[in-house]
Amino acid sequence: MSNILSVKHNLYIELSKAVKKSQAEGKLPSVPVPDIGLEHPQRPEHGDIATNLPLKLARAMAMKPLDIACEIAESLSDMEEFSRVEAVAPGFINLTFSSSWLNSQVNSILTDQDNYTRLDIGNGEKVQVEFVSVNPTGPLHVGHGRGAVLGSTLSNVLRACGFDVYREYYINDAGNQIDLFKHSLYIRYMQALDHSVSMPQEGYFGKYMFELAHNIIQNYGRNFESMPKDEAVNELGEIGLQLMVDNIRHELELLRVEFDEWFSEKTLYQKSDYQKAMAILKEGDYLSKKELATWFDSTALGDNKDNVIVRSDGSPTYFAADIAYHYNKFVTRGFERVIDIWGADHQGHVSRMKAVIEALGLDRDKLEIIISQMVTLKRGGDLVRISKRSGEMITLKEVIDEVGKDACRFFFLSRSANSQMDFDLELALRESPDNPVYYIQYAHARIASILRLAKEENIDFSGGDTGLLNDPSELALIRGMVELPEVIELVAKSLEPHHLAYYSQNLATLFHSFYKQCRVVQRDNIELTCARLKLVVAAKTIFASALTLMGMSVPESM
């Protein structure tokens, strides 16, 4: 049974054949056929699928676009999926789905519920998606949560499309900031044991450092108090880092974000990835010495400036670690494609990372980087910056605790990653159509309620005739349902998960409109009841698929 993707594929072929047929008959000039674009018109009266192919051909054919449209429409073979094909000014061809094809999609969804939204476009390509990767030196904030939800949703979609997806968190557990974290924790530990020591100006001052120190004292006592300082700093620091990573892992799991690998930066040096990557850059003559430091000559590959990779004291920079890490991804572990999701403060790092991929002899296009912009918290119209509880930055966990994981996930997905977004905590808690989370999940719960009623009435609708579904609101709902495979393909190809959020909200609008217009269970019309019960079961399947891909719960009641 064809779905919308196969219909569009066949339409591409038939439109191309129609042009060539008209050319062979001398009705259209023989010119190359450009890419055939298909789109969904914004207005229902313009059909379900439209193409501007005649407009693209007009100049080369030296004809009026509308005349070309009429000729192609006339030559187009009959397709059972469409009931109407129209050539319209200034040069479009509009096609409208037939009711019979739309009705058949209800049965298609019911027959293949597990696979209707599974696509085979990935062909098992080995893809690594790395996201969040926050330094384990402080708590997660809402910006990290946005990147986490983008990464986990994108991973869900890519897996549904047949990619071999590996989700990874990169733990920055080496370098100057980690040394500073360890020293700061040692200071707080000693202060908690009444030692008169002061925190360096560049230290970590957050309240969480006190809590971490007291946690260690509770579990390890005064074991580190009499140790030599360097030994105590390192051992305390390692315990503290592990506690921070454990806390990050726990908070992300609260948000339904999980990883296949928590990759340690330290292993890059232990397993020689760093040394091997540097050797390739040196051999390619991409390294130079300036002011006792080692620089990567990024400008030789189109970047706007060169970048330090080894400081004058011999310590590698974060950029050097990133070079080794991406060498590990592509060469050591053999990922065919790598997707990194970074915060807005990493925008300037993109071009040099692309340049170094090329310098390593790899295809820079195999590295795709998504920049996740900032999140502004609001409560109604008021900006929220400070935690009521601690007087410091609001943490991700506080937001999850206040509005719930589902609201967090949806709101983080509700705008494209490259757009800054407002997160309205007050709206996220509202049980009304204004809240898209409630609106979408309530549609699924409402369907579950209808099906419980049908069960109580002992209605067997397995033989329902979907050909009876001809009300405009029924057909509009089906039109919305059949678009999900197309939306999934769009997300996989564009790496833009926000399309799922838009789609789900629109589908909920279509369902609630159908529910108001069409009573499902009608005791005096069992045939129509059975047909509509089939429709709502199919809709329930589509809602469940969309919610699951977004990592949200699928409620049976609300």
DOLO-457851 format. One record per residue: z, x, y of N, C-alpha, C, O in turn. Coordinates in steps of 0.02 Angstrom, whole numbers, plus 50000, padded with zeros to 5 digits. Layout:
ZXYZXYZXYZXY;...
end
This chain:
500005004349940500005000050000500005004550062500405009150066;499565003250110499505007550169500075006250217500315000650225;500315011750250500775010850305500415012750369499815014050368;500765012750425500425013650489500095020450495499585021250528;500385025550463500095032250466499435032550429498955035550453;499405029450371498775029450333498255025150368497655026750367;498475019750400498015015550438497705019550495497095019350506;498125023350532497855027350587497385032750561496875034150593;497565035850505497135040950476496445038050458495935040950474;496455032250427495825028950409495425026950471494815027250471;495785024850523495445022850584495105028750617494545028150643;495425034550617495105040650642494425041650608493915042750640;494445041150542493845042250502493305037050518492725038750528;493505030750521493025025350532492725025650603492135024250612;493125027550653492855028150720492345033850724491815033150755;492505039350691492035044950689491385042950654490835044650677;491445039350599490855037150562490445032150604489835032250602;490795027850642490445022950683490025026350737489455024350750;490305031550768489925035250819489315038550787488755038050814;489415041850731488855045350698488325040450674487725042050675;488535034550651488045029450630487615027350689487005026850683;487945025950746487575023850806487105029450830486555028150854;487335035650823486905041250843486305041750797485745043050819;486425040850731485875041350683485355035850694484765036850682;485585030050719485125024450732484815024850802484445020350821;484985030150839484695031050905485005026650959484735026051013;485575023450943485895019050992486365022851039486525020451094;486585028651017486985033051059486695040051056486445042051003;486725043851111486465050751110486855055051061487445053951048;486515060051033486825064550985487205070051022486905075051042;487855069051030488295074051061488895074951014489055070450975;489235080651019489835081650977490365076350991490455074251048;490715074250938491245069250945491905072850961492125076950921;492215071351018492845074651036493425072050993493345067550952;494015075051004494615072650970494715065250985494655063051043;494865061450934494945054150942495685052750953496095053550908;495855050651013496555048951028496695041651014496315037251032;497265040450982497495033550969498175032651001498595037050998;498275026951031498915025551063499095018251054498675014051038;499735016851066499975009851065499975007251136500355009851177;499575002251153499564999551221500254996851241500634994451199;500404997351305501034994851331501064987251331501604984251323;500484984051340500474976751345500204973751281499684975951256;500544968651252500344965651189499624962951189499294963151137;499394960451246498724957651248498174962951240497594961251230;498374969251243497894974651234497874977051161497574982251146;498184973351117498154974951046498714979551024499184980951061;498644981950962499164986250932498984993650935499424997950943;498334995150930498105002050935497485002150980497064997750975;497445007151023496875007751068496625014951067497005019551054;495985015751082495705022451089495295022851153494955018051171;495315028551187494915029651247494315034051231494025037251276;494115034351167493545038451146492925037251189492595042051207;492745030951206492145029951247492185033451315491685035951340;492775033651344492865037151408492735044551401492455047751445;492955047251344492855054451331492115056151321491885061551337;491745051351293491045052551278490575051151337489995053251335;490815047651387490385045051440489975050551475489365049751484;490295055951496489935061051532489405064351489488825065051510;489595066351427489105069651383488525065051365487965067351358;488665058651358488135053951339487765051051399487255047651392;488025052351460487715049751521487625042151517487095039451534;488155038751493488145031451486488785028551516489275032151526;488775022051529489375018651551489875018351493489675016751436;490505019951505491005019851451491045013051414491125012951353;490975007551452491025000951420490434999851372490524996751320;489845002251390489265001551345489375005451280489205003151226;489665011451287489825015451228490345011851185490295011651124;490855009051218491385005451182491104999651143491284998451085;490644995851174490344990151140489944992351079489974989151026;489584997751085489175000151029489615002650972489475001150914;490135006450987490575008950934490925003150899490965003050838;491174998350939491514992550910491054988650864491264986250811;490424988150884489934984650843489794988350778489684985250726;489794995050780489634999050721490245000350676490165002550619;490834998850701491435000250662491474995750601491394989650605;491594998750544491654994950481492254990350484492754991850518;492214984850449492784980250445493364983650410493284986950359;493954982950440494564985550410495044979750403495194976250451;495294978750343495714972950330496364972950369496684967750377;496554978850393497174979350431497134976150500497644974650531;496514975150525496424972650593496074965850593495604964750556;496314961450636496004954850642495534954450702495114950050706;495624959050750495214958850809495064965950834495514970150836;494424967250852494214973550881493834971750945493344968150943;494074974451002493774972551066493594978751107493974983651109;493014978551138492834983551188493004980751256492784975351274;493404984451295493634981951359493534987251413493544993251399;493454984951475493374989451532494024993351543494564990851529;493964999651568493335002851587492975006151528492395008151535;493315006751470492985009751413493465010951355493475016351326;493855005951340494345006351285494105002051226493724997351235;494335003751167494264999451108494964997651086495365001951067;495124991251088495784988751069495744985351001495294981350989;496224986850958496244983950891496914980550880497434983250898;496904974650851497504970650838497614969850764497164968050726;498244971250742498404970550671498314963250649498454958650687;498084962350588498044955650560498734953550536499154957650516;498854946950538499494944350513499584946050440500144947450418;499034945850401499094947250330499324954350317499714955550271;499064959050357499284966050347500014966850366500404970050331;500214963850423500914964250444501364961250390501884964050373;501164955350364501564952150312501624956550250502154956850219;501084959950233501094964250174501584970050181501844972650132;501704972150244502164977750256502884976050239503274980350220;503054969650245503724967550225503824968950151504334971750131;503344966850110503394968150038503364975550023503704977949977;502964979250062502914986450051503584989850063503784994350025;503934987950116504594990750130505084989050074505464993250052;505074982750051505534980549999505394983949933505854985449895;504754985149918504564988149855504754995449852504924998049798;504724998849910504825006149911505345007949963505205012050008;505925004949959506435005750011506645012950020506775015050077;506695016849966506925023749971506405028450000506575033650027;505775026749995505245031350014504815029050072504375032850094;504915023050097504475020450150504495024950211503985025750245;505075027950226505125032250285505155039550267505335043750308;504965041150205504915048250185504195050350189503755047150160;504065055850225503385058150236503285064750201503755068450186;502665066350186502505072550152502075076950196501505078650179;502355078750255501975083050300502255090150302501925094650328;502855091150275503155097850277502915102450222502925108550230;502705099450166502455103350109502925108950087502715114250066;503585107650094504075112450070504145118650113504455123550091;503865118650174503925124450218504665126150230505065121650244;504835132450225505525134750231505705135650305505485140250338;506125130950330506295130750401507045131750410507445128450377;507225136350455507925137050473508035133850541507675135250589;508555129650546508755126750609509445129550626509925128150591;509475133450680510115136350700510345132850764509965132450812;510955130250764511195126550821511945127050829512295129150783;512185125250886512875126050910513025133450922512985135850979;513205137050869513305144350872513715146550932513545151550965;514245142950946514685144651002515135150550983515355151050926;515255155051031515735160451019516405157350998516635152651030;516705159750944517345156750921517935159150963518445161150936;517855158951028518375161251074518675155651116519105156851158;518445149551103518705143851141518495137351108518095137351061;518765131751130518605125251100517905122851118517605125151166;517645118251078516995115251091517045110351149517535106651155;516525110251191516495105151244515895100551231515535101351182;515795095651275515295090551262514585093351259514165090751223;514455098751297513795101851293513645104451224513075103951200;514155107351192514075109651123513945103751077513555104251029;514275098151091514175092251049513465089751053513185087451002;513165090051112512465087751119512005092151076511585089451040;512085098651079511675103151038511785101950964511325102450924;512415100450946512575099250876512215093150849511945093250794;512225087750887511905081550866511145082250865510815079650820;510865085650915510145086950915509945090750852509455089050819;510325096050836510155100050777510225096450712509795097050668;510755092650704510865089250640510365083550631510125082450575;510205079950685509715074550680509025077350665508665074750622;508835082550700508185085750688508145088150616507615087550584;508685091050590508685093250520508595087450472508225087950423;508925081850487508845075850445508115073550443507845072050390;507795073450502507105071150506506625075950470506185073750433;506725082350481506285087250449506345086850373505845087450337;506945085750348507035084950275506675078650251506375078750197;506715073350290506375067050271505625067950271505265064050241;505385073150306504665074350310504435079750260503855081950263;504875081750216504665086350163504735093750179504465097950142;505095095450232505225102550247505845104750207506295100850194;505855111150189506435114150157506875116850213506775122450237;507375112850233507765114250294508425117650277508775115650231;508585122850316509205126550308509565126450375509325129250424;510155123250377510535122550439511035128250445511395129850398;511045131350503511465137450509511835137750575511585135850628;512455140250570512875141750628512975149350629513195152350580;512805152350685512865159550693513535161050726513655159050783;513965164550691514635166150716514615172850753514525178050721;514705172650818514745178850858515435181950847515885180750887;515515185750794516175188750779516175196250789516575199750757;515745198750834515735205750852515565206350926515285201650955;515735212050956515545213051026516135212651074516705211551053;515995213551137516515214251189516945207951196517555208351204;516625201951193517005195851202517495194651145518045191951155;517305196751086517755196151029518335200951037518905199251022;518195207051059518735211951072519215209151124519825209851117;518945206051176519365203251229519775197351202520355196551221;519475193251159519845187751129520435190351087520985187751092;520305195451048520835198151005521405200851048521995199751033;521235204451101521745207251144522135201651179522745202051186;521785196351201522125190751235522605187251187523155185351207;522405186451125522845183251076523455187451063524005184851055;523365193951060523945198551051524435197751109525045197551098;524175197251170524615196451229525015189951223525615189951233;524675184451205525015177951199525525178051142526055175051147;525365181451088525815182051031526455185751053527005183551038;526365191251088526945195151110527355191351162527965191651162;527015187951207527365183851257527775178351224528335176851246;527505175351171527865170151135528485172751101528955169051086;528495179351089529085182551059529505186051113529895190551098;529415183851176529825185951234529705193251254530155196351282;529125195951241528955202651266528645201951335528275197251348;528795206551378528535206451446527875210251448527855216251462;527345206651435526665209551438526235204651478526355198651478;525735207351511525315203051554524595202851529524345207551498;524285197251543523595196051523523115199551571523205199051632;522625203251546522135206251591521745200751628521685195151604;521485202451687521145197651730520565194251695520435188351706;520215197951652519635195251617519805192051550519355190351511;520455191151536520665188451472520545180951466520315177651513;520705178251407520625171151393521295167651409521795168751376;521285163351460521895160451487522025153351463522545150451480;521575150451426521645143451408522285141851370522565146051335;522515135751377523115133351343523065134251268523565135351234;522445133751241522345134351169522565141151143522725141751084;522565146351185522775152951162523525153051148523755156451102;523925149351189524635148651174524735145051108525135147151066;524355139551098524415135751036524225139850976524535139350923;523715144050984523495148350929524045153450912524185154650854;524345156350963524875161350952525475158250916525755161150870;525665152250938526245148850907526075146850835526505147150791;525455144950822525245143350754525325149450709525565148850652;525115155250734525165161450693525895163350682526085165550628;526305162550734527025164050725527335159450673527735161650632;527145153050675527415148250626527225150150555527625149150509;526625152950545526385154450478526495161650456526535163150396;526545166250505526605173450487527225176650516527375182450502;527595172950557528205175550585528085181350632527595181450670;528535186350630528515192050676528175198150645528285203750666;527765196950594527455202350555527075207450598527045213350581;526795205150654526355209550693526715212750752526425216750789;527355210950761527725213150820527835220650821527775223850873;527985223450763528155230650760527575235050737527655241050731;527005232050725526415236050705526165240250764526305238650822;525805245750749525455249250803524985244250838524685240050806;524925244950904524585239850943523865238550918523665232850909;523485243850909522785242950889522725239250823522285235050814;523175240850777523165237550711523355230150719523055225750688;523865228850760524095221950771523555217850806523435212050788;523235220750855522705217250892522155215150844521915209450846;521945219750800521395218150754521595212950702521215208250690;522185213750672522385209150619522525202150647522315197150619;522885201950704522995195550737522335192250756522225186250748;521895196450783521245193950806520835190950750520525185750759;520835194250691520455191650634520725184950611520345180350594;521395184350610521705177950592521525172650643521355166950626;521575174550707521415169850760520685167550758520545161650767;520235172150746519525170350742519395165450685519015160650692;519715166750627519615162250571519895155350586519595150250567;520465155050620520745148550640520285144950689520195138850685;519985148750735519525145650782518905142950747518675137450761;518635146950701518035144650663518205138550622517815133750619;518795138550590519005132750551519065126550594518885121050574;519325127550655519395121850701518715119350724518605113250728;518255123950738517575121950757517245118050700516925112950711;517325120650639517035117350581517315110250573516935105550560;517965109550582518285103050575518035098150628517875092450612;517985100350691517765095950744517035093850735516855088150749;516625098350710515925096650698515865091750639515435087450639;516285092650590516285087850534516495080950557516255075950530;516955080550606517135074050635516525070650664516485064450666;516045074650688515435072050718514865071450667514295070150684;515045072250603514555072150548514035077650555513445076550541;514255083450575513805089250581514035094450531514605096850533;513585096150486513745101050434513205106450432512645105550455;513385112150402512935117850398512885120350326513355119750287;512305123150311512215126350246512475133450246512635136250194;512525136350306512745143350311513115144450377512895142150430;513685147850373514035150350432513925157950431514275161550395;513455160250471513215167150466513615171650513513665170350573;513895177050486514305181650524513875187150557513475190350524;513965188050622513605193350659513755200150630513325204450628;514375201250608514575207850582514135210050524514025216050515;513895205250484513495207250425512825210350445512515213750404;512605209150506511965212150528512005219650530511515223150517;512605222250544512705229450547512885232150478512705237750460;513245228050440513455230250373512875230650324512865234750279;512375226150333511815225850286511175228950314510635227950286;511235232650369510705236750398510125232850430509605235850445;510205226350442509685222750478509585225550548509025226150573;510145227350580510115230150647509715236750647509275237750689;509875241150600509545247650598508795246850583508385250350613;508635242350539507925241350520507525238450579506965240650591;507815233650614507465230650671507355235850726506815236150755;507875239850740507805245050792507275250150772506905252650815;507235251850708506735256650684506025254050696505575257850715;505915247550684505255244650696505065244950770504505246550787;505545243350814505415243550885505285250650909504855251750952;505645255350882505545262350901504855264750878504495268150915;504675263050817504025265050790503455261950830502925264950837;503555255950855503045252550895503035254750967502645252151007;503465259550984503505262351052503715257051102503465256851159;504185252651081504435247451126505125249151155505405245151192;505395255051139506055256951164505985262751213505565267151204;506405262851264506415268451311507125269751334507555265351331;507255275851356507915277851380507915277851456507495280851488;508415274351484508505274351556509245274351571509615270051545;509475279151611510175279451631510645279351570511155275951569;510455283251519510845284051457510855277851412511125278051358;510545272351435510515266251394509835265751361509355269051382;509795261751308509155260451274508905253651295509265248651292;508265253451316507965247351341507395245051296507045249151266;507325238451290506735235651258506225234251312506365230851361;505615236951304505105236351355504755229551350504185229051328;505115224451371504875217551367504245216351408503815212351389;504185220051464503615218851508502955220651475502425218051494;502975224951425502355226751389502085220851350501505220851329;502505215651340502305209751302502315203451345502355197851319;502295204351411502225198551455502855195951486502835191351527;503445198851469504065196551500504095199151571503725203851588;504525196251613504535198251683504975204251697504955206951752;505375206551648505775212551658505985215351590505995211851540;506135221951590506385225151530507125223551521507455221351568;507375224551459508065222451445508435227751405508175230951359;509075228651424509505233451389509675230751320509865224951313;509625235051269509845232951203510425237251176510805235051133;510475243451202511055247651184511335250551248510975253851286;511965249351261512285251651323512365259251323512265262551272;512535261851380512615269151386513175271851343513175277851326;513655267551324514205269851279514015269251206514425270551162;513395267151192513165266751122513275259951089513075259051031;513585255151124513715248651093513115243951104512825243951158;512935240151052512365235551058512535229551102513105227251102;512045227051139512135221051180512045214851136511865215251078;512175208951167512055202651131511315202051113511135199351060;510875204551157510165204251143509995208351081509575206251040;510305214051074510185218251014510405214450951510055214650900;510975211050955511205207250897510715201550881510585200150823;510445198350934509965192950923509315195650891509015192250849;509115201650911508525204750881508635205750806508215203950765;509215208550789509365209750719509425203250680509215202750623;509715198150712509805191650679509135188450664509045185750610;508675188750711508015185750698507595189850650507175187150614;507715196350648507405200450596507655198150528507275197450480;508315196850524508615194450462508315187750442508175186550383;508215183250491507955176650476507245177050447507115174350393;506815180550482506105180650462505955185550405505565183950360;506255191350408506065196650360506535196850300506315196550243;507185197550313507655198150257507685191850215507675192150154;507725186050249507795179850211507145175850205507105170950167;506635177750241505975174950230505865167850254505465164150224;506205165750308506055159150335505355159150365505175163850400;504975153850351504295153550378504285151150450503805152250486;504815147850469504855144950536505585144550556506015142950515;505725146150619506415146150643506455141950706506055142650753;506945137350708507065133150766507765134550792508255133550756;507815137050853508465138450885508595133050937508145131350976;509205130450939509405125750991509945129151033510495130451009;509785130651095510225134351140510435130051199510115125051216;510985132051230511225128651290510815130651351510425135351349;510915126951406510525127951467510605134951495510145137451528;511175138151483511285144851510510875150251475510885156051495;510525148351421510105153151385509365152551402508945155651370;509195148551452508495147551470508135154151482507565155051460;508455158751518508145165151534508045169851474507705174951480;508345168051418508315172251359507705170751316507535174551271;507355165251331506815162851288506235167851287506005169851234;505995169751346505385173951349505495180751317505055183251283;506075183751327506185190351297506275189951222506105194551185;506555184151198506625183351126505935182451093505815185051039;505505178851126504815177951102504455184751101504085186251054;504575188751153504255195251157504475199851101504065203451072;505125199751085505365204351034505135202150964505055206350920;505035195750954504755193350890504065196350880503905198650825;503665196450933502995199450928503055206950916502665209750877;503525210250949503615217450941503815219250870503675224750846;504155214650836504355215750766503775214550718503855215150657;503195212850745502605211750703502575204850673502235203650623;502935200050705502955193250680502585188650728502415190550784;502455182550706502105177550746502605174150792503055170650769;502535175350858503025172550905503025164950904503535161850923;502475161850883502455154450881502865151650824502995145650822;503075155950777503495153550721504225152750743504625149750707;504385155450802505045154350832504985148950885504625149850934;505325143350875505325137850923506025136950951506515136550913;506075136651016506725136451049506785130051090506365128551133;507315126251077507465120151114508055121551160508575123951137;507975120151223508525120951270508855114251283508535109451305;509495113851268509885107751276510245107951344510665112251356;510065103351388510335103351455511055100651458511325098251408;511345101051517512045099551527512185092051519511745087751527;512815090551504513055083651498513585082451551514045086451559;513505077051588514005075051638514385069051611514095063951594;515045069751609515465064151585515645059551643515825061851698;515585053051630515775048051681516195042651648516155041351588;516585039451690516955033551667516785028051717517095027551770;516285023851698516015019251747515615023251797515145026851779;515795022651861515445026451913515785032951932515535036551975;516345034451900516745040251920516605046251875516555045651814;516545052051907516435058251871517085060351837517625059751866;517045062751775517635064951738517545072451722517075074351688;518015076451747517955083751736518555086651700518495091651664;519125083651711519745086651687520065082251634520085076051641;520325085451582520685081851530521335078951557521715082351590;521455072551543522085069451563522675072751528523225073151555;522545074951466523085077551425523275084651444523875086251450;522785089051454522935096051465522805098451535523025103951554;522455094451576522285096751643521755102051644521625105151696;521435103251587520895108151583520245104651565520195098551570;519745108651545519105105951525519185100751469519585101651423;518795095351473518805090351420518455093151358517885095551363;518775092851302518485095451241518065090251205518135084251217;517635092551160517235087951120517675083351079517535077451072;518215086051051518645082051009518965076251048519045070751022;519135077451111519425072051152518925066451161519105060551159;518285068251170517775063051178517675059251113517605053051114;517655062851057517585059550991518175054750980518085049150958;518785057150995519385053050985519355046751028519585041451007;519065047151088519065041451134518535036351116518675030351114;517915038551103517365033651094517105033251023516735028551007;517275037950979517045037750911516425041950899516045043350945;516325043850837515775048350819515085045050829514615048450849;515035038550814514385035250820514145035050893513565036550908;514605033350938514415033151009514235040151033513755041051071;514615045151012514455052051031513755053851008513355056351047;513605052550945512965054550919512395050950955511895054150974;512455044450965511905040850997511805042951069511245044251091;512355043451107512275045251178512005052251186511615053451232;512195056851142511915063651146511175063651130510805068151152;510945058751091510235058251073509825054051122509215053851117;510155050851168509815045651207509335048251260508935044451287;509375054751275508905057751322508585063851290508865066851244;507995065651314507665071651288508105077751303508455077851353;508065082751259508505088651264508425092151332508905094951358;507825092051359507705095751422507895091751484507765093951540;508215085951474508455081951531509215082251534509545081651483;509475083051594510205082451601510385075151590509995070651604;510995074051564511175067151547511875065451571512315069751576;511965059051585512625056251600512875052751538512515048751507;513495054151519513825050851462514375046451491514885048951516;514265039851489514745035051517515235032951463515075029051418;515845035651466516355034251416516545026851416516685023951363;516535023851473516705016651478516185012351443516355007751406;515545013951455515005010251422515025011151347514885006451309;515185017151324515185018651253515705014551214515655013851153;516205011951250516725007951217516605000451222516954996451191;516104998551261515994991451275515664987951216515164990451190;515924982351195515624978451141515184973051172515374967151176;514594975151193514124970551226513434973451219513354979351201;512914969451233512234971951228512094977751276511604981351266;512514978651326512424984351372512524990951337512234996051356;512924990951285513064996951247512564997551190512594993651143;512095002251193511575002551142511835003851072511535001651023;512395007351066512685008651000512895002050968512725000650910;513274998151005513494991650981512894987150966512874983750915;512404987251011511814982851007511424984250943511204979550909;511334990550926510944992550866511344991150802511084988050756;511964993450801512364992550741512514985150728512564982950670;512574981250782512704974150773512104970650740512194965850703;511504973050754510904970250722510954971050646510814966350609;511154976950624511224978050551511774973750523511694970650470;512344973550558512904969450534512724962050532512934958450487;512344959850581512134952750584511694951150524511754945750494;511244955650505510824954550446511254954150384511144949850341;511744958550379512194958450321512554951750316512664949150262;512744948950374513074942450375512604936950351512814932450314;511974937250372511474932350349511404932650274511364927450241;511384938650247511284939550175511894937150136511834934850080;512484937950165513084935250132513064927650129513254924650079;512814924650183512744917350184512244915150130512364910250094;511684918750125511184917050074511464917650004511304913649960;511904922549994512214923449929512694917649914512714915149858;513064915649965513524910049957513144903649940513394899349903;512544902949968512124897049956511714897649891511334893149873;511804903349856511444904649792510684904149801510334901149760;510444906949855509714906849869509384912949837509554918549853;508924911749792508534917049762507874917549801507434913349795;507824922749842507234923349885506744928649860506284930549897;506834930949799506404936349772505664934249770505224938549775;505534927749763504834925449761504574922949827504054919749830;504944924449881504734921949947504044924249967503844929849952;503684919950000502994921250021502994923850093503084919950140;502884930350102502894933150170502294930850211502274931950272;501804927750179501234925050216501434919350262501044917450305;502044916750254502284911350297502554913950364502724910050408;502594920550370502884923550430502354924150485502014929250490;502294918950525501774918850576502034917350646501644917150693;502684916350653502964915250719502894921750759502974927150732;502734921350824502644927450864503244932250861503144938250861;503854929550859504434933950857504514937250788504764942850784;504294933850735504284936950669503784942750667503944948250644;503184941450692502664946650691502844952450737502694958250722;503174950950794503394956250839503904960750806503894966850814;504364957750768504864961650732504534966150680504714972050673;504054963450642503714967450592503334973150625503334978750600;503004971750681502654977050718503134982750735502964988650729;503734980850756504234986050771504454989850708504534995950710;504554986250654504784989450592504284994650566504485000050544;503644992850568503144997250536503035003650576502705008250552;503305004050637503205010050678503675015750659503555021350680;504195014450618504685019650605504375025950573504535031450596;503945025450522503645031650496503275035650549503295041750549;502955032150595502595035550650503085039150696502955044650719;503655035950710504165038950753504455045150719504565050250751;504575044650654504845050450617504355056250620504555061950631;503715054850611503205060050615503195063150685503145069250692;503255058950736503265061350805503855066050817503775071350848;504445064150793505045068350801504945075050766505115080250794;504665074950706504565081050667504075085750701504155091850699;503555082850731503035087050763503225089350833503045094850853;503575085150870503755086850939504435090150945504595093150996;504845089650892505535092150892505945088550946506345091650981;505825082050953506165078051005506505072050973506215066650969;507135072950950507485067450915507635061350957507785056050929;507585061951024507755056151065507295050251052507475044551068;506695051451024506245045851009506555041050959506415035050960;506985043550915507325039150867507805034450903507855028550885;508155036950953508625032750990508245027251027508445021451026;507695029151061507295024151096507035018851047507075012851060;506775021250991506495016550941507025011650917506895005650913;507605014150900508135009850872508345004550921508474998850902;508395006450984508595001551035508064996151043508224990251049;507424998151042506884993351048506864988650987506754982650994;506974991550927506974987450866507534982350868507454976650847;508114984450894508684979750900508504973950946508684968250933;508154975451001507934970151047507474965251012507544959151020;507004967850972506544963550936506914959250884506754953350875;507404962250851507774958350800508184952850832508164947150810;508564954550885508984949450916508564943750946508784938050946;507964945450970507514940250994507284935750936507274929650943;507094938850881506904935050821507484930450799507374924550784;508084933150799508664929350776508774923050819508954917750793;508654923750884508744918050929508184912850920508304906850926;507584915250905507004910850901506914907550832506654901950827;507144910950781506994908750712507634908350670507924913550653;507844902450654508414901750609508204903950540507694901750514;508594908350509508384911250445508524906450388508064904550351;509144904550379509334900150323509264892850344509664890450385;508764889450317508634882450333508634878450267508174879250226;509134874350258509204870750194508634865750183508494863850126;508304863650237507764858850229507074862150224506564858750222;507054868850223506424872350217506544878850178506564884250206;506614878150112506804883750070506244889050068506394894950061;505614886850072505064891650069505084896550128505034902550120;505174893750188505204897950248505844902050247505854907850269;506384899050223507014902750217506924909050174507154914450193;506594908350118506494914050072506064919350105506194925350097;505554917250141505114922050175505504925850228505434931950234;505924922250266506304925550319506854929950291507034935050321;507144928050234507644932350202507324938950180507634944250185;506714938550156506364944750139506264949050202506354955150200;506094945750256505994949450319506634952850341506614958750360;507194949350339507814952450365508064957950318508374962750341;507934957350253508114962850207507704969050223507954974650224;507054968050236506624973650255506854976650321506874982850329;507044972450369507294974950433507934978750424508054983850456;508364976350379508994979850365508864986850338509214991550356;508354987450296508164993950269507944998650324508125004550325;507544996150371507295000250426507865002350472507905008150492;508304997650489508884999450531509305004850497509515009650528;509425003850432509845008650395509515015550395509865020650403;508865015850387508515022250387508575025750454508725031650457;508475021950508508515024850575509225027250591509315032750617;509725023150575510415025050588510615031150547510955035550572;510405031350484510575037050441510255043450467510575048650467;509635043150488509305049050515509665051550577509695057550589;509935046950617510315048950677511025051050660511405053150704;511215050550596511885052550575512415047650593513005049450598;512235041350603512705036150622512895031850562512535031650512;513445028350567513665023950513513235017650513512925015750563;513215014350455512795008350445513265002550427513375001250368;513534999150477514064994150465513804987750433513274985150452;514184985150386514034978650355514354972950393514174967150385;514834974550435515154969350477515434972750539515564978750540;515514968650593515794971250655516224965850688516504966950741;
end
